[in-house]
Amino acid sequence: MFRNFYKNKKVLVTGGTGMIGIPLVQKLINMKARVTVVSLDDKKRCPKGAKFIKSDLRKFNNCLKVTKNKDIVFHLAGIKGSPKMAITRPASFLYPTISFSFNMLEASRVNKVKNYLFTSSVGVYSPSKIFYEDDVWKTFPSKNDWYAGWAKRLCELQVEAYKKEYGFKNLSIIRPANVYGPYDNFDTKNAMVIPSLIRKSLAKSKELEVLGDGTPVRDFVYSEDVADAMLIMIKKRLNCPLNIGSGTGYTIKELVKTIVSHVPNKKKIVWKKVNSQGDKIRILSMKKSNSLGIKPKTDLSTGIKDTIRWYIKNSNLNKGRYNVFNKDK
């Protein structure tokens, strides 16, 4: 369905060395697109066949250079970190997110990019049993995602402003749930829940310590499914904000049980009390996305199994991968 559309298109992927970016770039290369990846990561993480540019997108002139003569821009670059980091170091999320996102869209407008996709987040939503796309601006972000949530909302607002003032119509916004998969950050000091638990579950200790009581409910989506959704959104020119998740909630207890079932070292699970576990429930409505032909296909057990296999084989790739935006380049 995509091959003829993307063939020979000049495509830029920011954050193309990340968990979603790598499978997205690989798919584009397979469809004969002419792909450029921009990142501050190691060039070794860039898929073979793509041009790699190391550049700081907080600087507008750099954004002008990388978007020149591009047909499509997938803007995936973001600040990855644990919920604790989002609360204790909010400026490390807020400033880079807003600066390089605002720069990228403005540079794409100046250079007359035809199609543009902005990667938002589940963090834009206020606490609710189910997250519906049209409810975002009726509420405020959760206090557990206050700064990062507002940063993503401001970037979404920029997209809507550019549609209204400049007639830049082919602008897409994707709101992924809790994404996991190969190429994630498995550093236990700064990792999200799934990579952190996978790494700890494969350690030599006989116990697996898990923070909280296991009752929070989350919606998890496999990284490759998010990449597929992005390709569909650009191809179909789906310009309304869309949720991308499983549409199903899993408790942290269910998640831990799934991970443990796929590792060779059986462990005693120890629940450690914490002051806060974040929002009680976070599930994305997939009604609108499904109606537009977007249906993630990887179930949680299969995705976890594949992620564990990848990590066992490639764990050295993740050593020392920290937030590069914490240091000025």
N, C-alpha and C positions, 0 to 999 in steps of 0.2 A: 504493500500500500504506500510506503514512504519512498521507495527507492528512486523513482523518477523525480519526485519533488526535491529531494536533497542532493541529487547527483550534480556535481560541479558547483554547487552553491558555496559561496565563501562564508564560512561560519566561524564566529568567535565564541569561545566558551570561557568565561571567567570562572576561576575555581575549578578548572578542568582536571586538576590532579587530586580532587577530593572524592569522597565516597559516592556521590551521585555523578559527579563530573566524569570520572573515569569510564563507567559503563556508557554514559551518554556519548562521550567522544568516540569510544570504540564502535558504537552503533553507527555514528555519523560517518566514520572512516569506511566501515563496511558498505555503506550506501554511496561511496565515492564522493562524499562532500570534501571540500578543501578546508580543513579544520586548523584553526589557530587556538592554542591554549595559553591563557594568561594566568600566572600564579606566582606567589612568592615561595612556593614549595620547591623541593629538589626536582631538577629536570628529569631525574630517573623515574619519577612517578608518572611522567607524561606518556600516554599510550603511543606506541610506535605508529608512525604514519602522520602524526600531527606536528605542526610547527609549534615550538615552545618559545614563549617570551616571558622573562622574569621582569615584572614591573609592579610598581606601587601605584595602585589605582586611586589612592587618596589625592594624587596630583592630577589635575584636570588635563594638562598637556599630554600626560601619558595615556589618558583615556582617548583623547583625540587621535593619537598615533595608532592605537590598536584597533579602533573602530573604523578607520579609513578604508573605504572600498569594500566593506563587509555587507553581505546581504541579510544575514541573520545574527543576532546576538542572544546567547543564553547567558543571563547574568546569575551565576550560582555562587559567586564569591561571598563568603560570610564569615562570621566569627563563631567558631565552634567551642563550646565549653559546657561544663557541668552546671546544674541549677545553682549550686553554691557560688560558682564564679559569677554567674549573672547577677546575683544579689550583692556579693561583696566587692565586685569590681565592675560596676555598671558602665563606667566611662569607657572601659575596654571593649564593650559591646556597642555603645551608643555612637561614639564619634566615627569609628571606621565604617560601620554599617551605613550610616547616613552619608558620609563624605564620598565613599567610592560608589555607592548606588546612585546618588544624585549626579555625580560626575559622569557615570557611564550612560545614563539615559540622556543627559544633555549632549554629550559627545555623539551619541548615536543619532540624535535629532539633527545636529549640525552636519553630520556626515551622511544624512539621508539613508540610514539603515532601514530596510523594508519591514523586518519583523523583529520584535524584541520580547523577551520573556524575563520577568522579574520573579525571583524565588523568595517568597514570603515565608510565613511560619505559622504553626498552630498557636504560637505565643501571642498572636494578635487578638485572640478571643478572651472574653470574660468567662468566668466559671459558669458552667451550665451542663445539663445532662447530655445534650447533643449540640454540636457546633454547626450552625447553618451559615452559609456564606453571607446572606443578606443581613445578618444580625450584628455584624462587627461594629458598625458605626452607631448603633443604638446604645452601646455600652462602653466601658473602659477595659483595658487589658487587666488580667489577673495581677494582683500584687506580687505573686510569685514570678511573674514575667514582666514586671512593670516597665523597666527601662528597655529591654530588648524588644518587648511587645510594641512599645511606642515607636521605637526606631523603625521597625518593619511597617507599622501603620503609616508613618510619615512618608516612607518610600512608596507605599501603595497610593497615597494621596498625590504624590508627584506624578505617578502614572496616569491617574484620572485627570489631573490638571493639564497634562500634555495632550491628552485626547481632546479635551474641551477647547484649549486655546490654539493648538497647532494642528489639529486634525490628524495627529499621529495615531491612527486607528488600530494598527496591527500590534497592539501592546497586550501581552498576556500576564496574568498574575496567578501563580500556583501557591497553594498553602498546604505543604506536606504535614502529615502527622509526625510521630516520633520515628525518624528514619534510622534504619540499621542496615548492615551488610558488610561485605568485603571493603577494604581500604579505609575503614573507620579509624578513629583515634582510640587506641586501646590503652592509653596511659591512664593508670588508675587514679592519678591525682586530678585529672581534668577530663575524664571520660564520661559519656552518658551511660545510662543504666545498663544497656545490653552489652556493649564492649567491655565495660568494667566487670560485669558478672562473668563474662566468658573468660576473661583473663584470670580472674580469681579462681574460677572453677577448675582451671587447668594447672593451677599452682600446686606445689607439693604438700601443702598443709592439709590436714585431715578435716578441717572445718571450712565452711563457706559462710563468711559473715556478710549479712545483708542488712542494710540500713532500713529502719522502719518496721512496720508490722505486716507488710505485704498486702494491705487492703486497697491502696490506690489503684484506680483503673486507668489504663492507657490504651491508645490506638497505635499500633505499630505497622509500619509499611516498609517493604524491602526496597533497597536503593535502586535496583534495576527497574522495578515497577514505576518508580518516580521518573526515571529517565524515559521510559516508554510514554508516560503521560505527557511529559514535556514535548516530545516529538509529535504527538497527536495534537497538542494544543497549538503549536506553530503551524502544522500542516493544515488543520481545519480553521485556523485563525479564530480560536476561541478566546475572546477578549474580555470575558467576565471573570472575576476571581473564582477559582475552583479549588475545592478541597481534594486532596489526594491522600487517602488512608485506606484502611481495611474496612472501616465502618463498623468494626467489632471491637468491643472493649475486653481487655485481659487484665486481671489483677496481677500485681507484682508476684504474688505467690504462684500463680499459673505460669508466669514467665520464668521464674526460677526453676520450677518443676520441668519445664520444657528444656531449658538449658542443661540441667543436670542429667536429663534422659539421654543427651547426645554426647556426653563426655565420658572418657574411660575411667576416670578417677571418681568413685562415688564418695560423697562427703556428707558430713553432718551439717545441716543448715542451722545457723545461729542468727537469730533476729536481734539486731541492736537498736535500742530505743533512741529516737532522735526528736529534736524539738519541733521540726516541721517536715512534712512529707509532700509539700506542694498541694495542688488542687486534688480533691478526692476523685474526680472523674474527668477524663478528657477523651471524647469520642467524636470524630468528624462525621457529619452526614455526607454520604456518598450519593445521595439521590440525584443531585444535579449532574455530577460528573458521570455517573452511570448512564444517565439519559443521553449524554453526549458521546457515548462510546468509550469512556475511560473506566476500565474495570481491572484493578490490580489482580494479578493471578497467583502470586506466591503466598501460600499460607504460612503462618508463624513457625510451625515446626520445621517445614522445609527450608525456610529462610534462615532459621537459627542453625540448622544442621550444615547448610552450605557455608555460612559465615564462620562457624567453628572450624570446618575443614580448611577454609582459606587461611584463617589465623594461624593454625598449627603449621601450615606450610610456609607462610610468609611473615611470621611475627617479627623478624628482624627489620622489616620495612617500617615498622611503627616506632622503633626505639627513638626516643628524644624528639618526637614530633609535638612541638608546643605551639602556642599561639604566636605566630611570627609578627603580628601587628603590635605586640607589646613593646617592641623595640623599633625605634626610628631607623629607617634604612638610608 
